[in-house]
Amino acid sequence: MSYKISDFTGDLGRRFSDIIDNHLFLLFFVVFVIFFGMCGIWFDSIILSDNVDWEAFPNKFNTLALFSYSAPLLSVTIFDSVVRFFIKFNNDKNNIEIDLMVWFTILSIIYLSIIFILFAIGAKSGVLFSFYSAIACLMVLLFWALINIDNPSYRKIGSTNSPTGSNDYDTLLRGE
């Protein structure tokens, strides 16, 4: 089976839609990944400080802080997606969409390159708060959400008594 870029963009559109529609995932993403994940950035300036300086607060989100938050999140996301791919490949070799994985890999490499270029520009800018680094961090968060929206760990388990007659989310996505 041969895939076109439109197949990839269609899957990407579905993932965006799923992020908005899956309130449990969205809540987990905002509370745990964004709020608690960035705890190391805002904790020092709000909790540990005797004098909270709200005007200086955005400067805590400097390039080094955003990169220190983004790099582990990005590496865990990539590692987890590769492991999930190989588990799926090992379990069901006939149902793996290799062409789609090739598109995903190529476009992910381009996307990740853009992220690192933006962080490099932010680091070289010499300003306390860099919009380039902020955009790169937002891109990392978007990448995490797009990769993990299909992760069974972040999905509410369906019931076999549901109107679809299945609790297998992947089967429902494939339309089987």
C-alpha positions in Angstrom: 0.0 0.0 0.0 1.4 3.4 -1.0 0.8 6.5 1.0 0.8 10.1 0.0 1.5 13.2 2.1 -2.3 13.7 2.2 -2.6 10.4 4.2 -0.1 11.8 6.7 -1.9 15.1 7.0 -5.2 13.4 7.4 -3.8 11.4 10.3 -2.3 14.6 11.7 -5.7 16.3 11.5 -7.3 13.3 13.3 -4.7 13.6 16.1 -5.4 17.4 16.5 -9.1 16.7 16.7 -8.5 13.9 19.2 -6.4 16.2 21.4 -9.3 18.7 21.6 -12.1 16.1 22.0 -10.4 13.9 24.6 -10.9 16.0 27.7 -9.2 13.4 30.0 -6.0 13.6 27.9 -6.2 17.4 27.7 -6.6 17.7 31.4 -3.6 15.4 32.0 -1.6 17.3 29.4 -2.3 20.8 31.0 -2.0 19.8 34.6 0.9 17.3 34.6 2.9 17.9 31.5 2.7 21.7 31.4 2.0 22.9 34.9 3.9 20.3 37.0 6.5 19.8 34.3 7.4 23.4 34.4 7.5 23.4 38.2 11.3 23.7 38.1 11.0 27.0 36.2 8.4 28.8 38.3 9.0 27.2 41.7 12.1 29.3 42.5 10.6 32.6 41.6 7.2 32.1 43.3 7.5 29.6 46.1 11.1 30.1 47.4 11.3 33.8 46.9 10.4 36.1 49.8 9.6 38.9 47.4 7.6 37.7 44.4 8.5 39.9 41.5 5.8 39.3 38.9 7.5 41.7 36.4 10.7 39.5 36.4 8.6 36.3 36.3 8.7 35.9 32.4 12.5 36.2 32.5 12.6 32.9 34.5 11.4 31.3 31.2 14.8 31.9 29.6 16.3 29.8 26.9 18.3 27.6 29.3 15.2 26.9 31.5 13.0 26.2 28.5 15.6 23.9 26.9 16.1 22.1 30.2 12.4 21.5 30.3 12.0 20.6 26.7 15.0 18.3 26.1 14.0 15.5 28.6 10.3 15.8 27.5 11.4 15.4 23.8 13.8 12.5 24.5 11.2 10.6 26.5 8.6 11.2 23.8 10.9 9.9 21.1 12.0 6.9 23.1 8.4 6.0 24.0 7.2 6.3 20.5 10.0 4.1 19.1 9.4 1.5 21.8 5.6 1.5 21.1 6.4 1.1 17.4 8.6 -1.9 17.9 6.1 -3.6 20.3 3.4 -3.1 17.7 5.7 -4.3 14.9 6.6 -7.4 16.9 2.9 -8.2 17.7 1.4 -7.5 14.3 3.9 -7.3 11.4 1.2 -7.4 8.8 -0.7 -4.4 10.1 2.2 -1.9 10.2 1.9 0.9 7.8 5.6 1.3 6.8 5.0 4.1 4.3 3.2 6.2 6.9 6.1 5.5 9.3 8.5 6.8 6.7 6.5 10.0 6.3 6.3 10.4 10.0 10.1 9.8 10.5 11.1 12.3 7.7 8.7 15.0 8.9 9.7 14.4 12.5 13.3 14.9 11.7 12.5 18.2 9.9 10.3 19.3 12.8 12.9 18.4 15.4 15.6 20.3 13.4 13.4 23.4 13.4 13.0 23.1 17.2 16.8 22.9 17.7 17.4 25.8 15.3 14.9 27.9 17.2 16.6 27.0 20.6 20.0 27.9 19.0 18.7 31.3 17.8 17.3 31.9 21.3 20.5 31.0 23.0 22.6 33.3 20.7 20.2 36.2 21.1 21.5 37.1 24.5 18.2 38.3 25.8 16.6 37.0 29.0 13.3 35.9 27.4 13.5 34.7 23.8 10.4 34.3 21.7 12.4 31.8 19.6 12.9 29.5 22.6 9.3 30.0 23.7 8.1 28.9 20.2 10.5 25.9 20.3 9.1 24.9 23.7 5.5 25.2 22.4 6.5 23.0 19.4 7.9 20.4 21.8 4.7 20.4 23.8 2.7 20.0 20.5 5.0 17.1 19.5 4.4 15.4 22.8 0.6 15.8 22.5 0.5 14.6 18.9 2.6 11.5 19.6 0.8 10.6 22.9 -2.8 11.1 21.9 -2.9 7.5 20.6 -1.0 6.2 23.6 -3.3 3.7 25.5 -1.9 4.9 28.8 -3.6 8.3 28.3 -6.9 6.9 27.1 -10.1 6.2 29.0 -10.9 2.4 28.8 -14.0 1.7 26.9 -16.7 -0.8 27.8 -17.6 -3.9 25.8 -21.2 -2.8 26.4 -20.6 0.4 24.5 -22.6 1.2 21.4 -19.6 0.4 19.2 -19.4 -3.1 20.8 -15.7 -2.8 21.4 -13.2 -1.4 23.8 -10.3 -1.6 21.3 -9.7 2.1 20.4 -7.2 1.2 17.7 -9.7 -1.0 15.9 -12.2 1.9 16.0 -9.6 4.2 14.5 -9.0 1.8 11.6 -12.7 1.5 11.0 -12.7 -2.3 11.4 
